[in-house]
Amino acid sequence: MCGRGIDQVLAHPCSPEIYEHYVRSAEGYVLLAEQANGPIPRRNGSSYVWGAALGQLERMRGSSISKPL
């Protein structure tokens, strides 16, 4: 259910309520991630979840346009 945790740090999260026997709120997944990795900002834009991969995808797109197939 990591997708539910990701949703909770975006600008417009859905309700955090979930129905699992070990956690009742998707915010619990965010707290677990913070315990492992440090603070996670809230209310992020949609590009936030892509992290460094977004820049790499942009570089790859730029290099594939300049090279003939």
Residue pairs with C-beta under 8 A, 6 or more apart in sequence:
1 18
1 20
1 26
1 29
2 29
4 16
4 18
4 26
4 29
5 26
5 27
5 28
5 29
5 30
5 32
5 33
6 49
7 13
7 14
7 26
8 16
8 26
8 27
8 29
8 30
8 42
9 30
9 40
9 41
9 42
9 43
9 44
9 48
9 49
10 43
10 44
10 45
10 46
10 48
10 49
11 43
11 44
11 45
11 46
13 26
16 25
16 26
16 27
17 24
17 25
17 26
18 24
18 25
18 26
23 29
30 40
33 40
34 40
41 48
47 54
50 57
